[in-house]
Amino acid sequence: MALETVARLDEVPIGSRKLVKIGNTKILLFHLETGFYATQAYCPHLLAPLKSGKLLEGHILQCPFHRAQFDITTGEVLRWANFPPGIQALNLLRSEKCLTTYPVIIDGDAIRVDIR
Ligand code: FES
C-alpha cells in the first residue's frame, strides 16, 4: 500500500472534484454524495482531460471529447466513445477500457489515496 495525502477534507466539498498529482501520476479526486473516489485523470480512449467531464446521475462521468461514460465508483465503462457520429470506426483501434480507480482513505482531516 502506498498511501499519499492529496488534500484536506475542507478543500474538496461535496459535489466538487480536484486534480491532484502523486509523483508523476495525475489523479482526479471526487467528493460524491456517497463519499470520496479517485480515478485516473485522463480518458482511456484518447486521453482527454476528465476534469472538465460532465457528471451525470451523481456518479457517472462523461468524457468531454467523445462522450464515453464511466462509473466513478468502480471505473466500469457504461458507454464507450460515441460522439461525433463515425467515431465507432476509430473504436476498432481503441477498444473499451475501464477507468483506473484508486482506494481513498480518510485519516482525520486528510484525504489519502492508495496509488499502489
Ligand atoms: S477521449 Fe474520452 S471518449 Fe474519446
Residues whose N, C-alpha, C, O or C-beta is under 5 A from the ligand:
A	BS01	FES	C43 H45 L46 L47 A48 C63 F65 H66 R67 A68 A81
